[in-house]
Amino acid sequence: MFSRLARDESGATAIEYGMLVAILAVGLIVGITGIAVIVTDMWDGVGSSVNAT
């Protein structure tokens, strides 16, 4: 029974897809956070320029 269970790979694909989705989600969150900082700094500069004139 244990050898049959050890050879069963039916759940392996679902776990691999889950790990892939998790890695992609972390990458997207890190990327979006980095872009958000850049955009916020840009708009702060625009706001400072408008207020200075």
mmCIF file as Biopython writes it, N, C-alpha, C and O atoms, coordinates in Angstrom:
data_model
#
loop_
_atom_site.group_PDB
_atom_site.id
_atom_site.type_symbol
_atom_site.label_atom_id
_atom_site.label_alt_id
_atom_site.label_comp_id
_atom_site.label_asym_id
_atom_site.label_entity_id
_atom_site.label_seq_id
_atom_site.pdbx_PDB_ins_code
_atom_site.Cartn_x
_atom_site.Cartn_y
_atom_site.Cartn_z
_atom_site.occupancy
_atom_site.B_iso_or_equiv
_atom_site.auth_seq_id
_atom_site.auth_asym_id
_atom_site.pdbx_PDB_model_num
ATOM 1   N N  . MET A ? 1  ? 0.825  -1.192 0.000   1.0 0.0 1  A 1 
ATOM 2   C CA . MET A ? 1  ? 0.000  0.000  0.000   1.0 0.0 1  A 1 
ATOM 3   C C  . MET A ? 1  ? 0.873  1.261  0.000   1.0 0.0 1  A 1 
ATOM 4   O O  . MET A ? 1  ? 0.586  2.210  -0.730  1.0 0.0 1  A 1 
ATOM 5   N N  . PHE A ? 2  ? 1.939  1.276  0.817   1.0 0.0 2  A 1 
ATOM 6   C CA . PHE A ? 2  ? 2.802  2.450  0.878   1.0 0.0 2  A 1 
ATOM 7   C C  . PHE A ? 2  ? 3.542  2.669  -0.438  1.0 0.0 2  A 1 
ATOM 8   O O  . PHE A ? 2  ? 3.726  3.810  -0.862  1.0 0.0 2  A 1 
ATOM 9   N N  . SER A ? 3  ? 3.972  1.578  -1.092  1.0 0.0 3  A 1 
ATOM 10  C CA . SER A ? 3  ? 4.685  1.736  -2.364  1.0 0.0 3  A 1 
ATOM 11  C C  . SER A ? 3  ? 3.760  2.312  -3.435  1.0 0.0 3  A 1 
ATOM 12  O O  . SER A ? 3  ? 4.193  3.111  -4.266  1.0 0.0 3  A 1 
ATOM 13  N N  . ARG A ? 4  ? 2.479  1.907  -3.419  1.0 0.0 4  A 1 
ATOM 14  C CA . ARG A ? 4  ? 1.523  2.464  -4.377  1.0 0.0 4  A 1 
ATOM 15  C C  . ARG A ? 4  ? 1.302  3.953  -4.108  1.0 0.0 4  A 1 
ATOM 16  O O  . ARG A ? 4  ? 1.200  4.749  -5.042  1.0 0.0 4  A 1 
ATOM 17  N N  . LEU A ? 5  ? 1.229  4.321  -2.838  1.0 0.0 5  A 1 
ATOM 18  C CA . LEU A ? 5  ? 1.052  5.719  -2.460  1.0 0.0 5  A 1 
ATOM 19  C C  . LEU A ? 5  ? 2.275  6.543  -2.845  1.0 0.0 5  A 1 
ATOM 20  O O  . LEU A ? 5  ? 2.134  7.690  -3.271  1.0 0.0 5  A 1 
ATOM 21  N N  . ALA A ? 6  ? 3.471  5.978  -2.704  1.0 0.0 6  A 1 
ATOM 22  C CA . ALA A ? 6  ? 4.703  6.682  -3.045  1.0 0.0 6  A 1 
ATOM 23  C C  . ALA A ? 6  ? 4.804  6.933  -4.550  1.0 0.0 6  A 1 
ATOM 24  O O  . ALA A ? 6  ? 5.365  7.943  -4.974  1.0 0.0 6  A 1 
ATOM 25  N N  . ARG A ? 7  ? 4.260  6.009  -5.365  1.0 0.0 7  A 1 
ATOM 26  C CA . ARG A ? 7  ? 4.321  6.174  -6.823  1.0 0.0 7  A 1 
ATOM 27  C C  . ARG A ? 7  ? 3.228  7.090  -7.359  1.0 0.0 7  A 1 
ATOM 28  O O  . ARG A ? 7  ? 3.309  7.522  -8.509  1.0 0.0 7  A 1 
ATOM 29  N N  . ASP A ? 8  ? 2.222  7.393  -6.571  1.0 0.0 8  A 1 
ATOM 30  C CA . ASP A ? 8  ? 1.103  8.227  -7.008  1.0 0.0 8  A 1 
ATOM 31  C C  . ASP A ? 8  ? 1.557  9.678  -7.112  1.0 0.0 8  A 1 
ATOM 32  O O  . ASP A ? 8  ? 1.964  10.280 -6.118  1.0 0.0 8  A 1 
ATOM 33  N N  . GLU A ? 9  ? 1.487  10.238 -8.319  1.0 0.0 9  A 1 
ATOM 34  C CA . GLU A ? 9  ? 1.933  11.617 -8.559  1.0 0.0 9  A 1 
ATOM 35  C C  . GLU A ? 9  ? 0.777  12.522 -8.973  1.0 0.0 9  A 1 
ATOM 36  O O  . GLU A ? 9  ? 1.008  13.574 -9.569  1.0 0.0 9  A 1 
ATOM 37  N N  . SER A ? 10 ? -0.443 12.142 -8.673  1.0 0.0 10 A 1 
ATOM 38  C CA . SER A ? 10 ? -1.588 12.910 -9.145  1.0 0.0 10 A 1 
ATOM 39  C C  . SER A ? 10 ? -1.674 14.290 -8.493  1.0 0.0 10 A 1 
ATOM 40  O O  . SER A ? 10 ? -2.164 15.226 -9.124  1.0 0.0 10 A 1 
ATOM 41  N N  . GLY A ? 11 ? -1.219 14.443 -7.262  1.0 0.0 11 A 1 
ATOM 42  C CA . GLY A ? 11 ? -1.277 15.734 -6.591  1.0 0.0 11 A 1 
ATOM 43  C C  . GLY A ? 11 ? -0.054 16.595 -6.819  1.0 0.0 11 A 1 
ATOM 44  O O  . GLY A ? 11 ? -0.048 17.772 -6.460  1.0 0.0 11 A 1 
ATOM 45  N N  . ALA A ? 12 ? 0.988  16.022 -7.416  1.0 0.0 12 A 1 
ATOM 46  C CA . ALA A ? 12 ? 2.238  16.752 -7.610  1.0 0.0 12 A 1 
ATOM 47  C C  . ALA A ? 12 ? 2.046  17.944 -8.542  1.0 0.0 12 A 1 
ATOM 48  O O  . ALA A ? 12 ? 2.601  19.013 -8.288  1.0 0.0 12 A 1 
ATOM 49  N N  . THR A ? 13 ? 1.293  17.788 -9.589  1.0 0.0 13 A 1 
ATOM 50  C CA . THR A ? 13 ? 1.088  18.873 -10.546 1.0 0.0 13 A 1 
ATOM 51  C C  . THR A ? 13 ? 0.356  20.040 -9.895  1.0 0.0 13 A 1 
ATOM 52  O O  . THR A ? 13 ? 0.705  21.197 -10.128 1.0 0.0 13 A 1 
ATOM 53  N N  . ALA A ? 14 ? -0.636 19.752 -9.098  1.0 0.0 14 A 1 
ATOM 54  C CA . ALA A ? 14 ? -1.377 20.823 -8.431  1.0 0.0 14 A 1 
ATOM 55  C C  . ALA A ? 14 ? -0.470 21.589 -7.471  1.0 0.0 14 A 1 
ATOM 56  O O  . ALA A ? 14 ? -0.558 22.813 -7.376  1.0 0.0 14 A 1 
ATOM 57  N N  . ILE A ? 15 ? 0.390  20.881 -6.769  1.0 0.0 15 A 1 
ATOM 58  C CA . ILE A ? 15 ? 1.315  21.544 -5.847  1.0 0.0 15 A 1 
ATOM 59  C C  . ILE A ? 15 ? 2.300  22.401 -6.622  1.0 0.0 15 A 1 
ATOM 60  O O  . ILE A ? 15 ? 2.605  23.518 -6.204  1.0 0.0 15 A 1 
ATOM 61  N N  . GLU A ? 16 ? 2.804  21.899 -7.743  1.0 0.0 16 A 1 
ATOM 62  C CA . GLU A ? 16 ? 3.747  22.678 -8.563  1.0 0.0 16 A 1 
ATOM 63  C C  . GLU A ? 16 ? 3.092  23.948 -9.109  1.0 0.0 16 A 1 
ATOM 64  O O  . GLU A ? 16 ? 3.705  25.016 -9.106  1.0 0.0 16 A 1 
ATOM 65  N N  . TYR A ? 17 ? 1.861  23.833 -9.571  1.0 0.0 17 A 1 
ATOM 66  C CA . TYR A ? 17 ? 1.149  25.017 -10.055 1.0 0.0 17 A 1 
ATOM 67  C C  . TYR A ? 17 ? 0.904  26.010 -8.925  1.0 0.0 17 A 1 
ATOM 68  O O  . TYR A ? 17 ? 1.010  27.221 -9.122  1.0 0.0 17 A 1 
ATOM 69  N N  . GLY A ? 18 ? 0.585  25.507 -7.767  1.0 0.0 18 A 1 
ATOM 70  C CA . GLY A ? 18 ? 0.393  26.383 -6.610  1.0 0.0 18 A 1 
ATOM 71  C C  . GLY A ? 18 ? 1.650  27.128 -6.245  1.0 0.0 18 A 1 
ATOM 72  O O  . GLY A ? 18 ? 1.605  28.317 -5.931  1.0 0.0 18 A 1 
ATOM 73  N N  . MET A ? 19 ? 2.783  26.431 -6.282  1.0 0.0 19 A 1 
ATOM 74  C CA . MET A ? 19 ? 4.058  27.091 -5.984  1.0 0.0 19 A 1 
ATOM 75  C C  . MET A ? 19 ? 4.392  28.130 -7.039  1.0 0.0 19 A 1 
ATOM 76  O O  . MET A ? 19 ? 4.896  29.204 -6.713  1.0 0.0 19 A 1 
ATOM 77  N N  . LEU A ? 20 ? 4.117  27.823 -8.297  1.0 0.0 20 A 1 
ATOM 78  C CA . LEU A ? 20 ? 4.375  28.772 -9.384  1.0 0.0 20 A 1 
ATOM 79  C C  . LEU A ? 20 ? 3.534  30.030 -9.217  1.0 0.0 20 A 1 
ATOM 80  O O  . LEU A ? 20 ? 4.037  31.140 -9.388  1.0 0.0 20 A 1 
ATOM 81  N N  . VAL A ? 21 ? 2.279  29.870 -8.889  1.0 0.0 21 A 1 
ATOM 82  C CA . VAL A ? 21 ? 1.394  31.021 -8.677  1.0 0.0 21 A 1 
ATOM 83  C C  . VAL A ? 21 ? 1.879  31.850 -7.492  1.0 0.0 21 A 1 
ATOM 84  O O  . VAL A ? 21 ? 1.850  33.079 -7.547  1.0 0.0 21 A 1 
ATOM 85  N N  . ALA A ? 22 ? 2.322  31.198 -6.426  1.0 0.0 22 A 1 
ATOM 86  C CA . ALA A ? 22 ? 2.811  31.923 -5.252  1.0 0.0 22 A 1 
ATOM 87  C C  . ALA A ? 22 ? 4.066  32.724 -5.589  1.0 0.0 22 A 1 
ATOM 88  O O  . ALA A ? 22 ? 4.198  33.873 -5.166  1.0 0.0 22 A 1 
ATOM 89  N N  . ILE A ? 23 ? 4.977  32.137 -6.339  1.0 0.0 23 A 1 
ATOM 90  C CA . ILE A ? 23 ? 6.204  32.848 -6.723  1.0 0.0 23 A 1 
ATOM 91  C C  . ILE A ? 23 ? 5.874  34.039 -7.621  1.0 0.0 23 A 1 
ATOM 92  O O  . ILE A ? 23 ? 6.442  35.118 -7.453  1.0 0.0 23 A 1 
ATOM 93  N N  . LEU A ? 24 ? 4.968  33.850 -8.566  1.0 0.0 24 A 1 
ATOM 94  C CA . LEU A ? 24 ? 4.563  34.958 -9.434  1.0 0.0 24 A 1 
ATOM 95  C C  . LEU A ? 24 ? 3.886  36.069 -8.643  1.0 0.0 24 A 1 
ATOM 96  O O  . LEU A ? 24 ? 4.110  37.248 -8.916  1.0 0.0 24 A 1 
ATOM 97  N N  . ALA A ? 25 ? 3.068  35.707 -7.674  1.0 0.0 25 A 1 
ATOM 98  C CA . ALA A ? 25 ? 2.390  36.717 -6.859  1.0 0.0 25 A 1 
ATOM 99  C C  . ALA A ? 25 ? 3.398  37.537 -6.069  1.0 0.0 25 A 1 
ATOM 100 O O  . ALA A ? 25 ? 3.270  38.758 -5.987  1.0 0.0 25 A 1 
ATOM 101 N N  . VAL A ? 26 ? 4.392  36.887 -5.489  1.0 0.0 26 A 1 
ATOM 102 C CA . VAL A ? 26 ? 5.415  37.615 -4.733  1.0 0.0 26 A 1 
ATOM 103 C C  . VAL A ? 26 ? 6.181  38.544 -5.664  1.0 0.0 26 A 1 
ATOM 104 O O  . VAL A ? 26 ? 6.463  39.686 -5.302  1.0 0.0 26 A 1 
ATOM 105 N N  . GLY A ? 27 ? 6.522  38.071 -6.852  1.0 0.0 27 A 1 
ATOM 106 C CA . GLY A ? 27 ? 7.224  38.912 -7.823  1.0 0.0 27 A 1 
ATOM 107 C C  . GLY A ? 27 ? 6.408  40.123 -8.236  1.0 0.0 27 A 1 
ATOM 108 O O  . GLY A ? 27 ? 6.942  41.226 -8.349  1.0 0.0 27 A 1 
ATOM 109 N N  . LEU A ? 28 ? 5.135  39.925 -8.458  1.0 0.0 28 A 1 
ATOM 110 C CA . LEU A ? 28 ? 4.268  41.050 -8.821  1.0 0.0 28 A 1 
ATOM 111 C C  . LEU A ? 28 ? 4.144  42.054 -7.691  1.0 0.0 28 A 1 
ATOM 112 O O  . LEU A ? 28 ? 4.167  43.262 -7.928  1.0 0.0 28 A 1 
ATOM 113 N N  . ILE A ? 29 ? 4.014  41.576 -6.481  1.0 0.0 29 A 1 
ATOM 114 C CA . ILE A ? 29 ? 3.892  42.487 -5.340  1.0 0.0 29 A 1 
ATOM 115 C C  . ILE A ? 29 ? 5.161  43.311 -5.183  1.0 0.0 29 A 1 
ATOM 116 O O  . ILE A ? 29 ? 5.094  44.521 -4.964  1.0 0.0 29 A 1 
ATOM 117 N N  . VAL A ? 30 ? 6.315  42.666 -5.294  1.0 0.0 30 A 1 
ATOM 118 C CA . VAL A ? 30 ? 7.583  43.396 -5.168  1.0 0.0 30 A 1 
ATOM 119 C C  . VAL A ? 30 ? 7.732  44.407 -6.298  1.0 0.0 30 A 1 
ATOM 120 O O  . VAL A ? 30 ? 8.149  45.541 -6.065  1.0 0.0 30 A 1 
ATOM 121 N N  . GLY A ? 31 ? 7.398  44.009 -7.508  1.0 0.0 31 A 1 
ATOM 122 C CA . GLY A ? 31 ? 7.507  44.914 -8.653  1.0 0.0 31 A 1 
ATOM 123 C C  . GLY A ? 31 ? 6.569  46.096 -8.553  1.0 0.0 31 A 1 
ATOM 124 O O  . GLY A ? 31 ? 6.966  47.230 -8.820  1.0 0.0 31 A 1 
ATOM 125 N N  . ILE A ? 32 ? 5.334  45.846 -8.173  1.0 0.0 32 A 1 
ATOM 126 C CA . ILE A ? 32 ? 4.353  46.930 -8.061  1.0 0.0 32 A 1 
ATOM 127 C C  . ILE A ? 32 ? 4.743  47.886 -6.938  1.0 0.0 32 A 1 
ATOM 128 O O  . ILE A ? 32 ? 4.566  49.097 -7.065  1.0 0.0 32 A 1 
ATOM 129 N N  . THR A ? 33 ? 5.272  47.349 -5.843  1.0 0.0 33 A 1 
ATOM 130 C CA . THR A ? 33 ? 5.713  48.202 -4.743  1.0 0.0 33 A 1 
ATOM 131 C C  . THR A ? 33 ? 6.843  49.122 -5.193  1.0 0.0 33 A 1 
ATOM 132 O O  . THR A ? 33 ? 6.859  50.306 -4.858  1.0 0.0 33 A 1 
ATOM 133 N N  . GLY A ? 34 ? 7.778  48.575 -5.946  1.0 0.0 34 A 1 
ATOM 134 C CA . GLY A ? 34 ? 8.886  49.397 -6.459  1.0 0.0 34 A 1 
ATOM 135 C C  . GLY A ? 34 ? 8.403  50.483 -7.401  1.0 0.0 34 A 1 
ATOM 136 O O  . GLY A ? 34 ? 8.870  51.620 -7.331  1.0 0.0 34 A 1 
ATOM 137 N N  . ILE A ? 35 ? 7.482  50.148 -8.275  1.0 0.0 35 A 1 
ATOM 138 C CA . ILE A ? 35 ? 6.942  51.137 -9.206  1.0 0.0 35 A 1 
ATOM 139 C C  . ILE A ? 35 ? 6.146  52.195 -8.450  1.0 0.0 35 A 1 
ATOM 140 O O  . ILE A ? 35 ? 6.189  53.372 -8.808  1.0 0.0 35 A 1 
ATOM 141 N N  . ALA A ? 36 ? 5.424  51.792 -7.417  1.0 0.0 36 A 1 
ATOM 142 C CA . ALA A ? 36 ? 4.622  52.739 -6.640  1.0 0.0 36 A 1 
ATOM 143 C C  . ALA A ? 36 ? 5.503  53.786 -5.976  1.0 0.0 36 A 1 
ATOM 144 O O  . ALA A ? 36 ? 5.133  54.959 -5.912  1.0 0.0 36 A 1 
ATOM 145 N N  . VAL A ? 37 ? 6.654  53.377 -5.484  1.0 0.0 37 A 1 
ATOM 146 C CA . VAL A ? 37 ? 7.583  54.324 -4.857  1.0 0.0 37 A 1 
ATOM 147 C C  . VAL A ? 37 ? 8.078  55.330 -5.893  1.0 0.0 37 A 1 
ATOM 148 O O  . VAL A ? 37 ? 8.151  56.527 -5.616  1.0 0.0 37 A 1 
ATOM 149 N N  . ILE A ? 38 ? 8.411  54.852 -7.065  1.0 0.0 38 A 1 
ATOM 150 C CA . ILE A ? 38 ? 8.913  55.748 -8.124  1.0 0.0 38 A 1 
ATOM 151 C C  . ILE A ? 38 ? 7.826  56.732 -8.551  1.0 0.0 38 A 1 
ATOM 152 O O  . ILE A ? 38 ? 8.093  57.925 -8.699  1.0 0.0 38 A 1 
ATOM 153 N N  . VAL A ? 39 ? 6.617  56.248 -8.746  1.0 0.0 39 A 1 
ATOM 154 C CA . VAL A ? 39 ? 5.516  57.118 -9.182  1.0 0.0 39 A 1 
ATOM 155 C C  . VAL A ? 39 ? 5.172  58.142 -8.093  1.0 0.0 39 A 1 
ATOM 156 O O  . VAL A ? 39 ? 4.907  59.306 -8.392  1.0 0.0 39 A 1 
ATOM 157 N N  . THR A ? 40 ? 5.178  57.705 -6.843  1.0 0.0 40 A 1 
ATOM 158 C CA . THR A ? 40 ? 4.893  58.631 -5.745  1.0 0.0 40 A 1 
ATOM 159 C C  . THR A ? 40 ? 5.940  59.734 -5.689  1.0 0.0 40 A 1 
ATOM 160 O O  . THR A ? 40 ? 5.600  60.905 -5.518  1.0 0.0 40 A 1 
ATOM 161 N N  . ASP A ? 41 ? 7.208  59.372 -5.832  1.0 0.0 41 A 1 
ATOM 162 C CA . ASP A ? 41 ? 8.263  60.384 -5.847  1.0 0.0 41 A 1 
ATOM 163 C C  . ASP A ? 41 ? 8.099  61.346 -7.021  1.0 0.0 41 A 1 
ATOM 164 O O  . ASP A ? 41 ? 8.332  62.546 -6.879  1.0 0.0 41 A 1 
ATOM 165 N N  . MET A ? 42 ? 7.703  60.825 -8.169  1.0 0.0 42 A 1 
ATOM 166 C CA . MET A ? 42 ? 7.498  61.675 -9.338  1.0 0.0 42 A 1 
ATOM 167 C C  . MET A ? 42 ? 6.389  62.694 -9.074  1.0 0.0 42 A 1 
ATOM 168 O O  . MET A ? 42 ? 6.559  63.882 -9.349  1.0 0.0 42 A 1 
ATOM 169 N N  . TRP A ? 43 ? 5.265  62.238 -8.547  1.0 0.0 43 A 1 
ATOM 170 C CA . TRP A ? 43 ? 4.148  63.153 -8.303  1.0 0.0 43 A 1 
ATOM 171 C C  . TRP A ? 43 ? 4.454  64.129 -7.170  1.0 0.0 43 A 1 
ATOM 172 O O  . TRP A ? 43 ? 3.956  65.255 -7.180  1.0 0.0 43 A 1 
ATOM 173 N N  . ASP A ? 44 ? 5.263  63.719 -6.196  1.0 0.0 44 A 1 
ATOM 174 C CA . ASP A ? 44 ? 5.695  64.662 -5.168  1.0 0.0 44 A 1 
ATOM 175 C C  . ASP A ? 44 ? 6.536  65.782 -5.782  1.0 0.0 44 A 1 
ATOM 176 O O  . ASP A ? 44 ? 6.416  66.943 -5.393  1.0 0.0 44 A 1 
ATOM 177 N N  . GLY A ? 45 ? 7.385  65.422 -6.741  1.0 0.0 45 A 1 
ATOM 178 C CA . GLY A ? 45 ? 8.196  66.434 -7.435  1.0 0.0 45 A 1 
ATOM 179 C C  . GLY A ? 45 ? 7.320  67.366 -8.252  1.0 0.0 45 A 1 
ATOM 180 O O  . GLY A ? 45 ? 7.547  68.576 -8.273  1.0 0.0 45 A 1 
ATOM 181 N N  . VAL A ? 46 ? 6.311  66.805 -8.930  1.0 0.0 46 A 1 
ATOM 182 C CA . VAL A ? 46 ? 5.406  67.637 -9.717  1.0 0.0 46 A 1 
ATOM 183 C C  . VAL A ? 46 ? 4.641  68.588 -8.794  1.0 0.0 46 A 1 
ATOM 184 O O  . VAL A ? 46 ? 4.473  69.764 -9.117  1.0 0.0 46 A 1 
ATOM 185 N N  . GLY A ? 47 ? 4.182  68.088 -7.659  1.0 0.0 47 A 1 
ATOM 186 C CA . GLY A ? 47 ? 3.449  68.923 -6.709  1.0 0.0 47 A 1 
ATOM 187 C C  . GLY A ? 47 ? 4.318  70.029 -6.151  1.0 0.0 47 A 1 
ATOM 188 O O  . GLY A ? 47 ? 3.852  71.153 -5.969  1.0 0.0 47 A 1 
ATOM 189 N N  . SER A ? 48 ? 5.587  69.722 -5.874  1.0 0.0 48 A 1 
ATOM 190 C CA . SER A ? 48 ? 6.500  70.752 -5.371  1.0 0.0 48 A 1 
ATOM 191 C C  . SER A ? 48 ? 6.747  71.827 -6.406  1.0 0.0 48 A 1 
ATOM 192 O O  . SER A ? 48 ? 6.809  73.014 -6.084  1.0 0.0 48 A 1 
ATOM 193 N N  . SER A ? 49 ? 6.889  71.400 -7.674  1.0 0.0 49 A 1 
ATOM 194 C CA . SER A ? 49 ? 7.104  72.374 -8.753  1.0 0.0 49 A 1 
ATOM 195 C C  . SER A ? 49 ? 5.887  73.269 -8.927  1.0 0.0 49 A 1 
ATOM 196 O O  . SER A ? 49 ? 6.035  74.471 -9.146  1.0 0.0 49 A 1 
ATOM 197 N N  . VAL A ? 50 ? 4.711  72.717 -8.837  1.0 0.0 50 A 1 
ATOM 198 C CA . VAL A ? 50 ? 3.494  73.518 -9.007  1.0 0.0 50 A 1 
ATOM 199 C C  . VAL A ? 50 ? 3.349  74.497 -7.852  1.0 0.0 50 A 1 
ATOM 200 O O  . VAL A ? 50 ? 2.992  75.655 -8.068  1.0 0.0 50 A 1 
ATOM 201 N N  . ASN A ? 51 ? 3.619  74.053 -6.634  1.0 0.0 51 A 1 
ATOM 202 C CA . ASN A ? 51 ? 3.493  74.929 -5.470  1.0 0.0 51 A 1 
ATOM 203 C C  . ASN A ? 51 ? 4.567  76.018 -5.429  1.0 0.0 51 A 1 
ATOM 204 O O  . ASN A ? 51 ? 4.359  77.075 -4.833  1.0 0.0 51 A 1 
ATOM 205 N N  . ALA A ? 52 ? 5.718  75.760 -6.064  1.0 0.0 52 A 1 
ATOM 206 C CA . ALA A ? 52 ? 6.803  76.745 -6.049  1.0 0.0 52 A 1 
ATOM 207 C C  . ALA A ? 52 ? 6.531  77.905 -6.993  1.0 0.0 52 A 1 
ATOM 208 O O  . ALA A ? 52 ? 7.105  78.981 -6.825  1.0 0.0 52 A 1 
ATOM 209 N N  . THR A ? 53 ? 5.675  77.710 -7.973  1.0 0.0 53 A 1 
ATOM 210 C CA . THR A ? 53 ? 5.429  78.790 -8.947  1.0 0.0 53 A 1 
ATOM 211 C C  . THR A ? 53 ? 4.266  79.658 -8.560  1.0 0.0 53 A 1 
ATOM 212 O O  . THR A ? 53 ? 3.937  80.604 -9.276  1.0 0.0 53 A 1 
#
